[in-house]
Amino acid sequence: FVGIVGPSGSGKTTLLRAMLGTLAPRRGSVGRAPGLRIGYVPQRGTVDWTFPVTVTEAVLMARPRARGRWAPWSTAEERREALVELYRDVLWAAALVVYAFLYIPLVVVVIFSFNDSKLSAEWVGFTTDWYRKLFENAEMLAAAVNSLVIAFVAAGLATVLGTMAGIAMHRYRSKILPFMVLTPIAMPEILLGVALLIFFISTFGAESLSLATVIVAHTTFCIGFVAIIVRARLAGMDESIFEAARDLGATPWQTFRLVTLPLIRPGIIAGALMAFTLSIDDFVIT
């Protein structure tokens, strides 16, 4: 690194801009040796004072491109494109790290499921006996089928009801509705499970306990998570879109089906996946 120090107005910035090629000198010429890479890390601002950046942005931008040349910018559009490219790289790197943190342990568990040992402390040998014993156990298979049925049905019901609840919370700004929807999330699972058990037994009798009651309990627990995700999706949308649809003659149902639903579909899918994961993972409420 080379620092240029001088009093204000001595031409430090002008010299740097000329070396970077963003400013043509009035007299003479400025050149650099072939292969010499020059980056600009200012104390404040950037090579073009019309769109100042932070020191962090400047430091991040002072990096070579793939072809070995530094990437100075001279217009706001170039700066935006460069920052978008930089942030995209950072987001990809962060996403890869997060996914590796989440899925590498799962991959290790799957690999050790073929381990020829009851303990997973060390690898003994490859075997498929554990899976053979699993598929020969009828009770385990029946329990797995019940878990999948409960998860799929509860996730479907929670997605529909949670989507409606999320839209209602966003549209009507009621104080009691968020309390009713989000209370099962804040309530401890053991307390919710015991409360639902007492409710079903006292209302319908002990013989009413079945897969249906478990599905109702799981749906009650998952509705709030779907509602939060859908509401967050709606909060980032422009309300003028819905007003424009109504001004063009769309009915409320047409507005929901043709405008609202396509826009919140990613949130609905995310909420459905969340509800399915919570349901199939839950044991206390069951």
Solvent accessible surface area in square Angstrom, and as a share of the most:
residue,aa,sasa,rsa
1,F,251,1.04
2,V,141,0.81
3,G,67,0.64
4,I,68,0.34
5,V,148,0.85
6,G,29,0.28
7,P,103,0.65
8,S,117,0.76
9,G,82,0.79
10,S,66,0.43
11,G,32,0.31
12,K,58,0.24
13,T,40,0.23
14,T,74,0.43
15,L,81,0.40
16,L,36,0.18
17,R,57,0.21
18,A,14,0.11
19,M,60,0.27
20,L,16,0.08
21,G,63,0.60
22,T,34,0.20
23,L,62,0.31
24,A,86,0.67
25,P,56,0.35
26,R,242,0.88
27,R,222,0.81
28,G,71,0.68
29,S,106,0.68
30,V,65,0.37
31,G,74,0.71
32,R,124,0.45
33,A,63,0.49
34,P,140,0.88
35,G,79,0.76
36,L,96,0.48
37,R,133,0.48
38,I,23,0.11
39,G,34,0.33
40,Y,28,0.11
41,V,69,0.40
42,P,14,0.09
43,Q,160,0.71
44,R,187,0.68
45,G,7,0.07
46,T,1,0.01
47,V,5,0.03
48,D,27,0.14
49,W,127,0.44
50,T,113,0.66
51,F,22,0.09
52,P,93,0.59
53,V,12,0.07
54,T,82,0.48
55,V,74,0.42
56,T,91,0.53
57,E,31,0.14
58,A,1,0.01
59,V,78,0.45
60,L,71,0.35
61,M,7,0.03
62,A,21,0.16
63,R,81,0.29
64,P,48,0.30
65,R,134,0.49
66,A,115,0.89
67,R,187,0.68
68,G,33,0.32
69,R,141,0.51
70,W,60,0.21
71,A,12,0.09
72,P,51,0.32
73,W,18,0.06
74,S,42,0.27
75,T,64,0.37
76,A,37,0.29
77,E,88,0.39
78,E,77,0.34
79,R,42,0.15
80,R,126,0.46
81,E,107,0.48
82,A,14,0.11
83,L,13,0.07
84,V,83,0.48
85,E,80,0.36
86,L,11,0.06
87,Y,94,0.36
88,R,115,0.42
89,D,67,0.35
90,V,77,0.44
91,L,124,0.62
92,W,161,0.57
93,A,56,0.43
94,A,50,0.39
95,A,35,0.27
96,L,114,0.56
97,V,103,0.59
98,V,81,0.46
99,Y,123,0.47
100,A,39,0.30
101,F,158,0.66
102,L,93,0.46
103,Y,117,0.45
104,I,103,0.52
105,P,69,0.43
106,L,100,0.50
107,V,81,0.47
108,V,69,0.39
109,V,100,0.57
110,V,85,0.49
111,I,89,0.45
112,F,58,0.24
113,S,34,0.22
114,F,57,0.24
115,N,2,0.01
116,D,73,0.38
117,S,35,0.22
118,K,179,0.76
119,L,133,0.66
120,S,78,0.50
121,A,96,0.75
122,E,121,0.54
123,W,115,0.40
124,V,91,0.52
125,G,21,0.20
126,F,143,0.60
127,T,15,0.09
128,T,72,0.42
129,D,61,0.32
130,W,81,0.29
131,Y,74,0.28
132,R,118,0.43
133,K,104,0.44
134,L,67,0.33
135,F,134,0.56
136,E,117,0.53
137,N,65,0.34
138,A,78,0.60
139,E,143,0.64
140,M,104,0.47
141,L,63,0.31
142,A,54,0.42
143,A,54,0.42
144,A,50,0.39
145,V,87,0.50
146,N,59,0.30
147,S,48,0.31
148,L,79,0.40
149,V,65,0.37
150,I,13,0.06
151,A,0,0.00
152,F,130,0.54
153,V,63,0.36
154,A,0,0.00
155,A,8,0.06
156,G,37,0.36
157,L,85,0.42
158,A,0,0.00
159,T,17,0.10
160,V,89,0.51
161,L,78,0.39
162,G,0,0.00
163,T,10,0.06
164,M,107,0.48
165,A,14,0.11
166,G,0,0.00
167,I,22,0.11
168,A,24,0.18
169,M,1,0.00
170,H,21,0.09
171,R,138,0.50
172,Y,152,0.58
173,R,155,0.57
174,S,38,0.25
175,K,188,0.80
176,I,106,0.54
177,L,44,0.22
178,P,26,0.16
179,F,134,0.56
180,M,122,0.54
181,V,17,0.10
182,L,51,0.25
183,T,42,0.24
184,P,17,0.11
185,I,50,0.26
186,A,91,0.70
187,M,53,0.24
188,P,79,0.50
189,E,65,0.29
190,I,112,0.57
191,L,98,0.49
192,L,11,0.05
193,G,12,0.11
194,V,67,0.38
195,A,47,0.37
196,L,28,0.14
197,L,81,0.40
198,I,106,0.54
199,F,105,0.44
200,F,16,0.07
201,I,71,0.36
202,S,87,0.56
203,T,76,0.44
204,F,118,0.49
205,G,20,0.19
206,A,64,0.50
207,E,149,0.67
208,S,30,0.19
209,L,76,0.38
210,S,59,0.38
211,L,74,0.37
212,A,62,0.48
213,T,17,0.10
214,V,27,0.15
215,I,23,0.12
216,V,75,0.43
217,A,7,0.05
218,H,6,0.03
219,T,10,0.06
220,T,44,0.26
221,F,13,0.05
222,C,0,0.00
223,I,34,0.17
224,G,0,0.00
225,F,47,0.19
226,V,0,0.00
227,A,0,0.00
228,I,77,0.39
229,I,44,0.23
230,V,0,0.00
231,R,81,0.30
232,A,65,0.50
233,R,100,0.36
234,L,5,0.02
235,A,72,0.56
236,G,74,0.71
237,M,32,0.14
238,D,83,0.43
239,E,80,0.36
240,S,55,0.36
241,I,72,0.37
242,F,15,0.06
243,E,90,0.40
244,A,49,0.38
245,A,12,0.09
246,R,124,0.45
247,D,122,0.63
248,L,158,0.79
249,G,59,0.57
250,A,29,0.23
251,T,69,0.40
252,P,113,0.71
253,W,159,0.56
254,Q,69,0.31
255,T,9,0.05
256,F,56,0.23
257,R,108,0.39
258,L,106,0.53
259,V,31,0.18
260,T,3,0.02
261,L,56,0.28
262,P,50,0.31
263,L,58,0.29
264,I,0,0.00
265,R,118,0.43
266,P,71,0.45
267,G,5,0.05
268,I,27,0.14
269,I,94,0.48
270,A,45,0.35
271,G,0,0.00
272,A,30,0.23
273,L,115,0.57
274,M,81,0.36
275,A,0,0.00
276,F,52,0.22
277,T,77,0.45
278,L,42,0.21
279,S,4,0.03
280,I,72,0.37
281,D,111,0.57
282,D,22,0.11
283,F,172,0.72
284,V,75,0.43
285,I,15,0.08
286,T,86,0.50
